[in-house]
Amino acid sequence: MMNGQLLACLKQIAGGIAQQFGPNCEVVVHDLSDVEHSIVAIENGHVSGRKVGDGPSMAVLDALSGHPEKLHTEGSYLTKGKNGRVLKSTTVYLRDTNGKILALFCMNFDITELSLAGGALAPLISVMSQKGEDRSIPQNVAELLDDLLEDSVRLVGKPVPLMTREDKMRAVQFLNERGALLITKSGDKISKFLGISKYTLYSYIGGASDEPSV
């Protein structure tokens, strides 16, 4: 958990950035100690429709699952809001002295109108990576889990009714690697979505005896 001094400092920085770039620039601070309500500070939340107390983004789950030591500041990539607005985003991972990720500092700049302006504004709105172009910013954990379920279907390449046992196993393993099971009650929703039992769900991810809090 972040201490109060660090959070106060990040809030000041967020406020300064928001003032510098105006109402189209959303600045978000995620505290990884509370996955369900990770947003502890936000400026210009109208850009994505989020507020303090709302849940995580994909970047938060990435930091909590897999290999967080491989994550580094990811700058200038495209995301989009649920309203279809185009956002230029940057994610900064904040670590303690042991390298553990404590928090995320994220900036989402709405470039929808700027994109329409064309060539004269190209240097301002150019991005270094297209990897997140189809990535949307969820407004709550339910939407985040829905996005991950859709990603699992795209990964397998066929609708759930046509999936074989091996397909569903692949989907479950993908969801586990992306941190979907960190979300409260996700096991029930994933099982229902794939048409399998919770026992089968956990057998697909290794049959761990200690189930996560789902």
Secondary structure as GFF3:
##gff-version 3
##sequence-region A 1 214
A	DSSP	alpha_helix	4	21	.	.	.	ID=ss1
A	DSSP	beta_strand	25	31	.	.	.	ID=ss2
A	DSSP	beta_strand	39	43	.	.	.	ID=ss3
A	DSSP	three_ten_helix	45	47	.	.	.	ID=ss4
A	DSSP	alpha_helix	58	64	.	.	.	ID=ss5
A	DSSP	three_ten_helix	68	70	.	.	.	ID=ss6
A	DSSP	beta_strand	74	80	.	.	.	ID=ss7
A	DSSP	beta_strand	86	95	.	.	.	ID=ss8
A	DSSP	beta_strand	101	110	.	.	.	ID=ss9
A	DSSP	alpha_helix	112	117	.	.	.	ID=ss10
A	DSSP	three_ten_helix	119	121	.	.	.	ID=ss11
A	DSSP	alpha_helix	122	125	.	.	.	ID=ss12
A	DSSP	alpha_helix	141	156	.	.	.	ID=ss13
A	DSSP	three_ten_helix	160	162	.	.	.	ID=ss14
A	DSSP	alpha_helix	165	177	.	.	.	ID=ss15
A	DSSP	three_ten_helix	180	182	.	.	.	ID=ss16
A	DSSP	alpha_helix	186	194	.	.	.	ID=ss17
A	DSSP	alpha_helix	198	204	.	.	.	ID=ss18
###
